[in-house]
């Protein structure tokens, strides 16, 4: 099974919405194209960042289909309230030509029961046997897939190619130590949270990343990953630069771990001139004026810092 789709950096696309609070698919496709043009290897739709719980199944499928029709490499998010619908999203993704699956654990019902999660993962993987998939681990989803279950699934489902870890530094370390570092197994690890890119790549051997802040700062995030990849090779200057960039990104990256992540990242998009991200699907889902002020100040602080920091001669090879 070809897993190369998961060895790049890809943004988790948000879903813009129109005045009537329905998806703005034209803006979605436009953003997807801009991300690929900026150097991203693929796009993810529709995960937590895409507001999957707030969209209908038909709306989500339409978004995946339109992104594929636009010629974009798409990984489909498979969150659902029941296994049957998660499997339906997987089958649809394969049918329309998506490149991969991001498999979210079973939700609400028997969430903590390993046997129930095993059956859920098996049903989803079986629904799209020709597409490679990664299991999405997140504390928000209430279930952590451990090594025993992961390798048991891999025995019968070769399209399970790896792991997207959102759980942070400790969880990435567990996955690297117990699941994705064997010379005899090609399971791969993806960094799933913006606050742990350096740790994931340099300390855990991650091969890819799914990013939230990369929607707003694609060039900067891609630079961060390039520096980390060179740090893995022993480049001490790249290591220094990667750590400096990560430290400066820390406040903006932290929004990826917060419950208002979608609202916060959408507001950053608005600050970047993308008015199509002004509204949210629920009218009551709004940031406070203080939150907006904080985000605006932090984004400007980073922009000003980066404008000076990126002038270092040692960055010239990375910036072209």
N, C-alpha and C positions, 0 to 999 in steps of 0.2 A: 504494500500500500504506500503510495507516494505521500509523504508527510511534509513536503517542502513548503506548502502553503503556511505552515506554522513556524517556519524558521525566519520570519521577517518581523518587522514592527507593523502593527495595524491599529488604526483608531477604532474605538467602539463608537459608531456613529450615533448621534442624537437624532430625534425625529422632530424636524421643524413643524409648526402647526399654523394653520391659517386663522383668519378672524373667527371662523365658525368652529374653531377647536378641532378640526380634522387635519390629518397629515398633509403637509405640503410636500408632495412627492417630487416636484420639480426642484425644490430647494434641496431635498435629500440627495437626489442624484447629482446636482451641482456640487454639493459638498464632498460627496464621494469622489468625484472626478478631481477636485482640487487636492484631495489628500493623496491620490495616486500620483498626480502631477508633482506634488511636493516631495515624492520619494517613498511614500508608504508602499508596502508590498501587497496589501489587501485591505479590505474593510470588514468590520463585523457589524451585522444587523440581524436581529433586533435583540440586544441584551438589556441589562439593567439601564445602561445609558440611553438606550432607545425607547425607554418607557414601556417595555413589553407588557407589564400588568395593566396598563391604561389603554392599550389598543385592542381591537378585535382581532381574532385569528385571521380574518380576511384582510384587514389592513396590514398586518405584519407580512403576510404572504405576498401581498401586492408590492410592498417595499422591497422585499428580497428579489422578486421577479424583475422589477424595474431597474434595480441596480445591476442585475445580471445582464439584462437586455442592453444596458448602456456600456457593456463590455468590461465591467469591473470584476475583479476577483473577490468573491463574497464568501464570508463564513457566516452561516446562519445561526442565530441564537435560538435555543430550543426550550426556554422557560415556559412552563404551562402548569395549570392547576390539576391536570390529570395526565397520566401516561399516554392515553389514547391521543390526546391533542399534541403532546410533545412528539410522538411518533409521526403524526400527520405532518407536522412542520418539517421533520427530517425527510420524509418521503417527498414533500413538495420541493424542498431545497435540492434534492437529487434530481427531480424531474425537470426543474427549470434551469439547471446548470450551475448551481453554486459549487464552490470548491472545497468546502469543509463545514463541519458541525461544531458548535460550542454547546456541550451537553450539560444542562443544569440539572441538579438532583430533583427528585420528586418533592413536591411542595405540600405543606400543611398536613396531609394525611400520611401517617406512619413515617414521618420524616426521619426519625432517629433509628429506624429499624433497618439494619444492614441488608437483610433478605429482601425487604421491599424495595430498597434502592437498587439492589442487584437486578431484580426483575425489571425495574424501570429502565436502567441503563441498557439491559439486553434488548428490550422492546424498541428503544430508540435506535440503537446501533443496527438492529436487524431491519429497521424500516428504510435504511439508506446504506446498504452494504458496500456501495461503490464509493462512498465519500469518507475521507479520513475525519476523525473526530477527536476532540480533547474534552476530558471531563473538567468542568469548571468548579473548583473548590472555593467556597466563600463562607465565612462565618455567618453572613446574612441569610444563607440558605439552610442553615441548621444541620448540615451533615458534612462530615469530613471523610472523604474517600481515602482509606489507608492502603498500604501496599498489598495486603492479602487480597482484598477485593479487586484492586486494580489489575493484578496479575492473573487472577482467576478469570476476569472478563477478557483479558488479552488472549487467553488460551483459545477461545472460541470466536472472538470478534477481532480479526486482524485490522479492522478499520478503526479500532481504538489505538491511536498512535501516541497519545501523550496526555499532558496535564497542564491546565492553566491554573496557577495558584494565586489566589487573591488574599490569602490568610496572613500575609506579612512575612517578616524575616524568619521567624521560627518555623512557620509552615513551609516556606521555601527550602529551608535547610533540611527538614524532614523528607520532603519529596526528593531532593537531590541525593541524600544519603541512602534512602530506602527504595527509590523507585526509578531514577532516571540516570544513574551513573555507571551502570553495568556495561562492560565490554561485550557481553553476550546478548544484550537486549538493546534495541534501538529506540526505546521510549524516550520522548523528548519532553522538555520542561519549558513552559512559557511563564514569564513574569506577568502577573495579572493585576498589579497595583502600582501606581506611579511612584509611590514612596520607596520602593524596593528594587529599582532597576539595577543599581550598582551591585547590590548584594546578590541579586538573582543571576546576573551575567558573570560577575567576577568570582563570587564565592560558591555559586551553585551550578554553574555550567549551563544556564538557560540559553536556549537557541533562538527564542523569539519573545515578543512582548505584545500585549494588548494594552493600549493607552487611552486615557481620558483626556489629559492635558494636551496630548498630541493633536487633538482637534483644533486647539487654539495656537499651539506652538510646535507645529510639525517639524520644522527645520532644527529647532533647538533640541527636541526629543531625539530625532535621528542622529544629531551630533553626539548626544549623550551616549547613545548605544554604540556608535562607531568608536568613541573613546573607550568605552567599557570593553569592547571586543579587542582593541589593541592592548588594553591593560591586561587582559587574559594572556596575551602573548609575552608579557613581561615588560612592556613599555612603561617605564616609570613616569615619564612626562604625561602620557595619556591617563595614567592612574590619577595623578595629581589633578589634572584638568577635569576629569570625570567627577571626582569628589567635590571639586569647587562648584561645578555646574549643578550637581545634585543638591548641594547645600543651598544654593541660591534658588533653586526650583522648589525647595521643600514646602513652603507655605502654599503655593499653588497646587503642588502635587497632593498635599494633604486633603484637599477637597474630595479626592477620589475615594477616601475612606469615610466620608461623612454622609448622613442621610439626605442632605440637600445637594448631593453631588450634581444631579442633572440640572437643577435650577442654577447652581453656581457656575457650571461650565457653559450653560446657555447664556448667562449674563456676560461672561467673558467674550462669547461670540458676538453679542450685541456691542460690546465695547470695541470690538474689532470691525464694526461697521456692518454686521450681518443682522439686520432688523428682523429677518424671518425667524429668529430664535427668541423674540421678545415674549411670546405667549407660551403658556404651558397648557396641557390638556385639561387640567382641573383649574377652574378660575381662582380657587382659593390657594393654589400652590404658587406662592409668591415669596420673594425674599424681603426682609425688612430693609428700610433705608440704610440702617447701620451696616447690615450685611453687604449691601451694594457698595457702600462707601469703602468698606474694608477691602473688598475684592478689587475695586478700581485702584486703590492705592497700592495694593500688593502687586498687581499686574504692571503698573507703571514703575514701581520699584525694581521689579525684575527687568523690564525693558531697558531702563536706564543703566542698570548694572551690566546687562548683556552687551549693550552697545559699546561699552568701554572694554569689558573683559574679552570680547571676541576679537579685539585688535592685536592680541598677543601673536607674535611671529610663529610660535609653535602650533597655532591653530590654522595657519594658512593652508597646509595640505588638506585639511578636512573641509575647509570652507570654499575651496576652489579659487 
